[in-house]
Amino acid sequence: MQGPRFADSAGSFFEGEIQKIKPEGKGEQKERMKQIFYGYCRVSSTGQNEERQLIAMAEKNIPVKNIYVDKQSGSDFNRPQYKKLVKKLNENTVLYIPSIDRLGRNYQEIQDQWHFISKVKKSDIVVMDMPLLDTRRGKDLMGTFLSDIVLQVLSFVAENERHNIKQRQAEGIAAAKARGVKFGRPAIPLPDNFNEIYRRWKNKEINGIQAADLCGLTRATFYNKAVIFEKQRR
């Protein structure tokens, strides 16, 4: 019963702090005009669509040429577009990301990237789905303290959610296998002439390349089929 009350009070507290954020003055607006805006989007596979993230970037008036998109799994951090983007960041730039998990795959990686961008590169960061995570605002002690708390919490949530997703995937795969569902590419059936070609190959009448060509297979596939064929005959 403690959890919901804590969540409600924490949410109310953060909402109150967001409302305290003062609107930009003329000096801040002028400074904002000098800054260069970048956006970073990531989808975990080429089958996913980044359109929703791009629309959100467009609403922030981020130039299209300054939006970098990676279509790779978050299971590793070797993302070419992200690396190109980071090289462009400096004290005069603002990086927009749709959510905190765009920065990394786990708690520590998110923390490291946040520190590198904001402290080493000295760029501002704006997390679009969490107004408190905007390094342009609240640079006093209280603002920094609140941002640090939110960053810690959201980094933990991102890692925990990733763990839960992987666990659900593993459970789903295990359940599917128990039902007899097979994963991976469908097996290539043996060609009708395989027995005859296999016999000729074993008798050294033809070599492996010729045998594979006659069967319409790659040499590796022919050899693999030959091994399985021999085991089945024993």
N, C-alpha and C positions, 0 to 999 in steps of 0.2 A: 504493500500500500504506500510505502514511502516513495517509490519511483515516480508515479504520476504527479504527486504533489511537488516533488523536486523539479521535474521537467517543466511543470506549469510555472513555478516561481522563477526558474532560470530563464524560461522563454520570456516572461514578463519583464524580467530585469534587462535582458538584452534588447528587447523592443524599446524599453525606456531609454536605454543608452543610445540607440539608433536615433531616436527622436531628438536627443540632445545635440546631435551633430549639426553644427551651424551651417547655413548655406554659404556658398563661396562669396567672398567679397570681391570688389573690383580688382584688387591686387592679385588675388588667387585666380580669378578668371583670366587676367592678362598672362599670368605665369602658365596657366593651363594651355593657352594658345601657343606657347613656345614649345610645349612638349610634343614628342612624336609618339603616336599610339600604335601599338602592335596587338595582335590577337593570336591565340594559339588554340587550335582545336585538335582533338584526337578521337578517332573511332577505333575500336579494337580489331576490326577486320575490314577487308575490302568490300565485304558484303553489306556493311552498315553504311548509313547515309549521314553525312555531316551537315546536311542542310539546316537542321534546327539550330545547331551551334552557329552557323554562318549568318543566319537571320538575326540572331541575338547580337552578333558582332556588328552587323550593318546598322542596327538600331542605335549603336553607340558611335556611329559615324567613323568607324575604323576603316581606313583605305583598304581596298581589296588587296592591293600589292603588299600590304603589311600584315596580311593574315596567313599564317602558316598552318598547314594541315598534315598530320601523320595518320596513315591508315595501317597501323601496326598494333600488335598485342602489347598490352601494358605489362606482360610477363617479363619483358626486358626493357632497359632504358636506352637501347641503341636506336634512337629515333632521329633520322637525318634532318628533317625539317625543324625539329626542336633545337638541334645543335646549331643549325644555321641562324635561327632566331636569336638564341642566347648571345651569339657573337655581336649582334647589333644593339644589344641593350646597354644602356649607360645611365648616368644621372639625369638625362633629359628625356627619358623614355617612360612610358606607362604600358605595362603588359596586362591585357585582359585575358582571363581564362574563365570558361563557363562554370567550372566547379573545381574544388581543391584537388580532387583525384586526377585531374589532368597533369599534375606535376609529378606524380610518381605512383608506384605500384604498392607501396607500403608506408607505414608511419615514418620510418627513418628517412626514406627517400624523399618524401614530401617535405619533411623538416630541412633536409640538406639543400634541396633545390630552392626552397623559400629563402633560406639564409644566403645562398650563393647569389640569387637574383637581387635580393633587397640590400644585402650588406656588402657583397664583393662587387657586383656589377652596379650597385646603387640605383637600380631602377625601381620605380613604384610598381606595385602589383594590385590589381583589382580582381577579386573573386566575384563573379557576376551574380551568383545565387546566394551570396552572403554579404550584405552591405557592410558589416563590421570589419571584414577583411579587405580594407582599402587603405593602403599605406600612405595615401595622400592626406588622409584625414586623421584626426585624433593623434597627433604626434607628441602630445604631452604624455606625462607618466601614466595617467589613467587610461588614455586611449591605447597606448602601447601595451599596457597590462591586459586590457580587454582583448585586444587583437591576439596576443600570445595565448590567452586561455582558449579563445575560439579556434585558433590554429591547431592547438594541441588536441582539442576535442574532435574536431573534424578530421584530422589526420588519423586519429584512432578509429573513428567511425568508418573512414574509407578503407583502412586495412581490414577491419573486422568484416565489413561487407564483402570485400574481395574473398576473404577466407570462407565466408558463408556460401558465396556463389560457387566456389570451387568444391566445397563439400556437397552442395546440392547436385552439382554436375556429376561428381563421383558416385553419389547415391543413385542418380538417375541412370547412369551407364550400367552400374551393377544390377539394377532392377531390370533394365532392358536385356542385358546378357542372360539373366535368369529366365527371361521369357523366350530366349532363343534368338534375339535380335543380333545380327552380325554387323560390325562396324568396319570402316575402311572401304577401299575400292572393291567392287565386285570382282571375283576371280575370273580371269580370262579362260574361256572354255578351250579344251583341247581341239585343235583343228581335225577335220575328218581324216586327213592323211598323216596324222601324227605317228600312228603305229608303224606305218611303212617307212616314213622318214627316220624315225628313231632306230629301226632295225638297220637301215642303210648306214646311218651314222655310227652305230655300235660296231658294225662290220668294217668300218673305216672306208666305206665306198665313197663317202662324202665327208667334208669337214664341218665344223660347227657353224661357220658363217653360211655355208650353202644350205645346211639343214634348217637354220633359222629362216633364211629367205624363202625356202620352199614351203615352210609352215606359216609364213606371214607374221613371224614374231621377231622381236629383238633377240640378239644372241643371249643376253642375260636371262630373258624370259624362257627361251628354249632350254637353256641349261637347267633352270629352276624346275621347269615342267618335267625334264628328263629325270631329275633326282627324285621328284615325287612319284613319277611313273614307276621307277625302279623299286622304290619302297613298297608301293602298292602291289607289285608283282611277287614280292617275297612271301 
